[in-house]
């Protein structure tokens, strides 16, 4: 198997991909209220995580849970765009696709509530687990 060397085209690809990513973030920000709300929620909660967490593991769990929400909302938006691009007529599978993507966002938000709730409750002494 031949190994590719790091070349300017490889580095250029990374820069291009980064540019496309920021273009996508900008598009989601300007067109999707849900993305803006969830992103702002994450901006507010990130500093709070540093205050509430009592260990590195807790901090990472809290931060990762917030990233999952933003990632899931971006994927949901992408699915909505793709379905809308296919056509404007109503179709059961198009509706199902959008509903399922929305359900993924719901569960991503639910996992933030569970993770943050468990960590806060544990740190307040309301939940006790062995070795925690």
Helices and strands as residue ranges (DSSP letters): H 8-31, H 33-52, H 56-86, H 92-123
